[in-house]
Amino acid sequence: MIAIVDYGMGNLHSVQKAVERVGGQARVVETAQAIEAAAGVILPGVGAFGDAMGQLRRRGLVEPLRRRMAAGRSTLGICLGLQLLFEQSTEMGRHSGLGVLAGRVVRLPATCGRVPHVGWNQLHHCRDSALLAGIPEGGYAYFVHSYYAIPADAQVVLATTDYGLDCPAAVGVGAVLGVQFHPEKSQALGLRVLRNFVASATGRER
């Protein structure tokens, strides 16, 4: 089962339908027990970093998520979910994140052009990963974000997108992964990413 974490800030049902479309068994969950039992966990998110962490704390989900990722179990953050994997964000103050990946989240500079970054942009591979298997160099994904991650270790970056700077589009260490774009809105490319995640989490063939 792929658990989609409900903390009041995610595009839950679109993600659930996309996972089901690629053959995954998906369920929206909001308990520590469900997170522990799942083969794979997806942490979606739309909104502000501090509010998201507050919701996760109120629901008692911060430590279960940290334990899961510390154990190297399959987890995928989407958009804000990717940003929550890092240590801190400067969005509307300074807020601590899940801290699974070292680094911080900052606002896209005005020199990038329009902020938020909304629309289709190309992915550029940095290193091989199971999550991006079959994704072509230069393939287009759909982004909606005003903030981006600056990892302390560049080796965690799986792919970037060019939006006036090289913005991490996908990150990962082992089975702990994140994408800044929305796979559920990225048509065939996004479905391939979700199929890859489901396959890795469940041991199925891609």
C-alpha positions as CSV (number, residue, x, y, z in Angstrom):
1,M,0.0,0.0,0.0
2,I,1.1,3.5,-0.8
3,A,0.1,5.9,1.9
4,I,-0.6,9.6,1.0
5,V,-0.2,11.7,4.1
6,D,-3.1,14.0,4.9
7,Y,-2.0,16.9,7.0
8,G,-4.5,19.4,5.6
9,M,-2.2,20.9,2.9
10,G,-1.9,18.5,0.0
11,N,-3.4,17.8,-3.4
12,L,-4.4,14.5,-2.0
13,H,-7.0,13.0,-4.3
14,S,-5.2,14.0,-7.5
15,V,-2.1,12.3,-6.2
16,Q,-4.1,9.2,-5.1
17,K,-5.7,8.9,-8.5
18,A,-2.4,9.3,-10.3
19,V,-0.8,6.5,-8.1
20,E,-3.8,4.3,-8.8
21,R,-3.5,5.0,-12.5
22,V,0.0,3.5,-12.6
23,G,-1.2,0.4,-10.8
24,G,-0.5,1.3,-7.2
25,Q,-2.8,0.7,-4.3
26,A,-3.1,4.1,-2.7
27,R,-4.8,5.3,0.5
28,V,-5.0,8.8,2.1
29,V,-3.8,8.4,5.8
30,E,-3.3,10.6,8.8
31,T,-2.0,8.3,11.5
32,A,1.4,7.2,12.6
33,Q,0.3,3.5,12.4
34,A,-0.7,3.9,8.7
35,I,2.7,5.6,7.9
36,E,4.5,2.8,9.7
37,A,2.6,0.0,7.9
38,A,2.9,1.4,4.3
39,A,5.2,0.1,1.7
40,G,5.7,3.6,0.4
41,V,4.7,7.0,1.7
42,I,4.0,10.1,-0.3
43,L,4.2,13.5,1.4
44,P,2.4,16.0,-0.9
45,G,2.0,19.6,-0.1
46,V,0.7,23.0,-1.2
47,G,1.1,26.1,1.0
48,A,3.5,27.5,3.5
49,F,6.4,25.6,5.1
50,G,5.8,26.7,8.7
51,D,2.1,25.9,8.5
52,A,2.8,22.5,7.1
53,M,5.3,21.6,9.9
54,G,2.7,22.9,12.5
55,Q,0.1,20.6,11.0
56,L,2.4,17.6,11.0
57,R,3.3,18.3,14.7
58,R,-0.3,18.7,15.7
59,R,-1.2,15.4,14.1
60,G,1.8,13.6,15.7
61,L,3.3,12.7,12.4
62,V,6.8,14.4,12.6
63,E,8.6,11.6,14.5
64,P,6.9,8.8,12.6
65,L,8.0,10.3,9.3
66,R,11.6,10.9,10.7
67,R,11.8,7.3,11.9
68,R,10.7,6.0,8.6
69,M,13.1,8.0,6.6
70,A,16.0,7.4,9.0
71,A,15.4,3.7,8.5
72,G,15.7,4.2,4.7
73,R,12.1,3.3,3.9
74,S,10.5,4.5,0.7
75,T,9.2,8.0,1.0
76,L,8.5,10.7,-1.7
77,G,8.0,14.4,-1.0
78,I,6.1,16.4,-3.7
79,C,6.6,20.1,-4.0
80,L,6.3,21.5,-0.5
81,G,6.8,17.9,0.6
82,L,10.3,18.0,-0.9
83,Q,11.1,21.2,0.9
84,L,10.0,19.7,4.3
85,L,12.7,17.1,4.0
86,F,15.3,19.8,4.6
87,E,16.5,21.3,7.9
88,Q,15.0,24.7,7.7
89,S,13.1,27.3,5.6
90,T,13.1,31.1,5.5
91,E,9.5,31.3,4.3
92,M,7.7,33.9,6.4
93,G,10.2,33.6,9.2
94,R,12.6,30.8,10.1
95,H,11.1,27.3,10.5
96,S,12.7,23.9,11.2
97,G,11.8,21.1,8.8
98,L,12.0,17.3,9.1
99,G,15.8,17.6,8.8
100,V,16.3,14.3,6.9
101,L,18.4,16.2,4.3
102,A,20.9,18.8,5.2
103,G,20.2,22.2,3.7
104,R,17.7,25.1,3.6
105,V,14.8,26.4,1.6
106,V,14.8,30.0,0.4
107,R,12.7,32.2,-1.9
108,L,13.4,32.3,-5.6
109,P,15.2,35.6,-6.3
110,A,13.4,38.3,-8.3
111,T,16.2,37.9,-11.0
112,C,14.6,34.6,-11.9
113,G,11.6,36.4,-13.4
114,R,8.1,35.8,-12.3
115,V,7.7,34.4,-8.8
116,P,6.0,32.0,-8.2
117,H,7.4,29.8,-10.9
118,V,4.3,28.4,-12.5
119,G,4.2,26.2,-15.5
120,W,6.2,23.7,-17.6
121,N,9.9,23.5,-17.4
122,Q,12.6,21.1,-18.4
123,L,14.4,18.5,-16.3
124,H,18.2,18.1,-16.5
125,H,19.6,14.9,-15.0
126,C,22.5,15.2,-12.6
127,R,23.0,11.5,-11.8
128,D,21.2,8.2,-12.4
129,S,18.3,7.3,-10.1
130,A,15.6,4.7,-10.1
131,L,13.0,7.5,-9.5
132,L,13.9,9.1,-12.9
133,A,14.4,5.9,-14.9
134,G,13.0,6.4,-18.3
135,I,12.6,10.1,-18.0
136,P,14.3,11.8,-21.0
137,E,16.9,14.5,-20.6
138,G,15.1,17.8,-21.2
139,G,11.6,16.3,-20.5
140,Y,9.0,18.8,-19.3
141,A,7.4,18.7,-15.8
142,Y,4.9,21.1,-14.2
143,F,6.0,23.4,-11.4
144,V,4.2,25.7,-9.0
145,H,6.6,27.1,-6.3
146,S,8.0,30.3,-4.9
147,Y,10.8,28.7,-2.8
148,Y,13.5,26.2,-3.6
149,A,15.9,24.0,-1.7
150,I,19.6,24.6,-1.4
151,P,21.1,21.2,-0.3
152,A,24.3,21.2,1.8
153,D,25.5,18.3,-0.3
154,A,25.1,18.7,-4.1
155,Q,25.3,14.9,-4.4
156,V,21.6,14.6,-3.2
157,V,20.4,16.5,-6.4
158,L,19.1,14.0,-8.9
159,A,17.9,16.6,-11.5
160,T,17.6,20.4,-11.9
161,T,15.5,22.8,-13.8
162,D,16.7,26.1,-15.1
163,Y,14.6,29.0,-13.8
164,G,17.2,31.8,-13.8
165,L,19.3,29.4,-11.7
166,D,19.8,25.7,-11.4
167,C,16.9,24.8,-9.1
168,P,16.8,21.3,-7.7
169,A,13.9,19.5,-9.4
170,A,14.5,16.1,-7.8
171,V,16.5,15.1,-4.8
172,G,17.2,11.8,-3.0
173,V,19.4,9.7,-0.7
174,G,18.6,6.0,-1.0
175,A,14.8,5.5,-0.8
176,V,14.2,9.0,0.6
177,L,13.2,11.1,-2.4
178,G,11.6,14.4,-3.4
179,V,10.4,16.2,-6.5
180,Q,9.8,20.0,-6.7
181,F,7.4,19.5,-9.6
182,H,3.9,18.0,-9.5
183,P,4.0,14.5,-11.0
184,E,0.2,14.3,-10.8
185,K,0.0,17.3,-13.1
186,S,2.9,16.4,-15.4
187,Q,1.1,14.0,-17.7
188,A,3.1,11.0,-19.0
189,L,6.4,12.1,-17.5
190,G,4.8,12.5,-14.1
191,L,3.1,9.1,-14.3
192,R,6.4,7.5,-15.1
193,V,8.0,9.1,-12.0
194,L,5.1,7.8,-9.8
195,R,5.3,4.3,-11.5
196,N,9.0,4.2,-10.7
197,F,8.4,5.1,-7.0
198,V,5.6,2.5,-6.6
199,A,7.9,-0.1,-8.2
200,S,10.8,0.7,-5.9
201,A,8.5,0.8,-2.8
202,T,6.7,-2.4,-3.5
203,G,9.3,-4.4,-5.4
204,R,7.3,-4.6,-8.6
205,E,8.7,-4.3,-12.1
206,R,8.5,-0.9,-13.7
